[in-house]
Amino acid sequence: MPRVVIILIICLTVSRSFSQDIKKIKIDELQKIIIEAKTPLIINFWATWCKPCIEELPYFLEEYTTHKDSLQLILVSMDFKDEFPGRVAGFAEKRKITAPIFWLDETNADVFCPKIDSSWGGAIPASVFINPKTGYRNFYEEQLTHEQLKKEIMAILK
């Protein structure tokens, strides 16, 4: 087999190992995931066009890698319908994101926001921290610093 073909096969295999299937999710399905969670859970609502979201995302990914055995991280894309799946998948692939990503298939924030937290006005980034065993639940409708995120992770892991 020619060298070029072997190199091409290796490149395609490596690039595919970083891609992931980003699924649509309805708010009721997300609520079910929350209710059925057995381990501490972080859900981060973000979008590819949201600068504060992109700035905090590396912190979430770093902490997810560090605490992968003790907590779940779900990234919920709030990108517009015409940006799914292409732009969201491209963003994830470029940044080699391995945490699960869902695209929220909802348009009425007055319906889905209160199902996550009654105080959520719809702004992103937004994150909810949940420990189903202890009943811990905390919601942020703001960009988190790395220190804030570490503090929340320590709180949900207690």
Residue, then its C-alpha position, 0 to 999 in steps of 0.5 A: m500500500p502506498r505511503v500516502v494512502i496509509i498516512l491518509i487512513i491514519c489522519l482520518t482515523v485520528s480526526r474521527s476519534f475526536s468527533q462526536d455525535i451531537k444529539k438533539i434534546k428536548i427539555d423534558e429529556l434533559q429533566k429526565i437525565i437530571i432526575e435519573a442522575k446517580t452521580p454529581l452532575i454539571i450541566n453547562f448551557w452555552a453557544t458557539w457564538c457566546k464569548p463568555c461561554i467560550e472563555e469559561l469552557p476550557y475550565f469545565l473541560e479541564e475539571y471534567t478531565t480531572h474529575k471524570d470518575s466522580l462527576q458527569l458534565i453535560l454541555v448543552s448547546m443553545d446555538f440557533k437551529d441553522e447552526f446545528p449540527g454543523r457549526v456545533a460539531g465543527f466547534a467540538e471537533k476543533r477543540k477536541i471536546t470529549a464531554p457529551i454535547f446535546w443541542l437543546d431543541e427548544t425555542n420558548a425560553d419561558v417554558f424551558c428556563p424555569k424547568i432548569d431553574s426558576s431564577w433563569g432569565g435565559a442568559i448564557p452561559a448558565s450552569v447548574f450543579i447537582n448532587p442527587k445523593t446530598g440534594y445539593r443544587n446550585f445555579y449560575e446565570e453568569q460566566l464562572t471563573h476557574e476558582q468559582l468552578k473549582k469551589e462548586i465542584m468541591a461542593i457537589l463532591k461532598 
